Amino acid sequence: MLSALSPLDGRYESKIQSLKPYFSEQALIKYRVFVEIKYFLQLCETVPQLSDVNEKNKADISKIVEHFSEKDAEIIKETEKTTNHDVKAVEYFIKEEFRKLGLDKHLEFIHFGLTSQDINNTAFPLMIKDSVDQVMLVHLSSLVERLKTLANEWKGMPMLARTHGQPASPTTLGKEMLVFVERLEVQIEQLRSIEIKAKFGGATGNFNAHKVSYPDTDWIEFGDRFVSEALGLKRSKYTTQIAHYDQLAALFDAFARINTIFIDLARDFWTYISMDYFKQKVIAGEVGSSAMPHKVNPIDFENAEGNFGIANAIFNHLSGKLPISRLQRDLTDSTVLRNVGVPFGHSLIAYQSLLKGLSKVLVNTSKMDQDLEDNWAVVSEAIQNILRREGYEKPYEALKLLTRGNNKITKSSIANFISELKVNDNIKAEMLAITPHNYVGYF
């Protein structure tokens, strides 16, 4: 794949194999064939002219999509060179397959009353829904489970916190992992709750051709049932020629928020590595730098961050552009939607990189402990609040005078400060028991 223009089909091709059944050109064609076949089969239950299509015929028709091959996709692409219309090429392919089955008299009920967007705006939601269920959520679950495991392994492990980059009240490494677990679980639950909807209603969404052909049939009920039962989606009742894409926009925004949380995580881990709080497992054969042999770079976190950024740029464009269409339709949605697999591909690469990075991290407890020991000033919050409890006059100001801007606060200087306070010995003992290592709250 050295001649591939996109890294998804070149450098990273092996990492996104699981998405090809959903977002490749062949996959899109197959999903279109699937929708057309399912539609015809439901017409057989509704239109009197199709009442003679028997169970064997239906089984044979179903095999057109069940046995759909790369060769079939190539035939459709070759037809498209003549039609200059992708969905029409699918229609002609199915008609030829019907001829092979001896169903010539029913050819014109293939794609009956439909516009191409009835196929596209059901095929794309199906592709996206299946890819999310079968691939994306699986990887997201693996990442969350890995973070939960780390949170459990690192539970109660004290660590100096930093706010504005400055030493702050201590935290624990395990709790910092739980911050990301909670954030991700909330967003993933919101992602799961988004209802994937489809457009299916004829040329401009009103079932015009269906109603004029069979005025006694309830085509709204037919469309609702078809999209729900045959496709597993929900039909938008009022549309133009195309879907309004609002639900897909919500889905793209949900993925962008999840990816943003992961960017935050990747940057934190990168920073902890630079602070020597984390070491990284050395992998035999790997090179950190072409010039500096000693380096073990945080490349997995950097790779993840870069791919999340690319993914979000496209997710944000999709969610911002797709819901907008001039009057009853313009073609901008079509060319944009062709790229829908790209942000999923870059997200998947990032998930794998992040998981790999998390598997290589080793905690450097000696460095974390040393940082705590070097920052006794952080217990000043604890001391001043105990003094507040005891009604001591201006405790905040007293600790501020001692600690603010003073880089030489030690265990001894804190102890000397406490010894001079006009409080009873029990309160002094209580404060002397507080250290940067045990002042970590509940977590």
Secondary structure, 3 states (H helix, E strand, C coil): CCCCCCHHHCCCHHHHHHHHHHHCHHHHHHHHHHHHHHHHHHHCCCCHHHCCCCHHHHHHHHHHHHCCCHHHHHHHHHHHHHHCCHHHHHHHHHHHHHHHCCCHHHHHHCCCCCCHHHHHHHHHHHHHHHHHHHHHHHHHHHHHHHHHHHHHHCCCCEEEEEECCEEEEEEEHHHHHHHHHHHHHHHHHHHHHCCCEECCCCCCCCCHHHHHHCCCCCHHHHHHHHHHHHCCCEECCCCCCCCCCHHHHHHHHHHHHHHHHHHHHHHHHHHHHHCCCEEECCCCCCCCCCCCCCCCCCHHHHHHHHHHHHHHHHHHHHHHHCCCCCCCCCCHHHHHHCCCHHHHHHHHHHHHHHHHHHHCEEECHHHHHHHHHCCHHHHHHHHHHHHHHCCCCCHHHHHHHHHCCCCCCCHHHHHHHHHCCCCCHHHHHHHHCCCCCCCCCCC
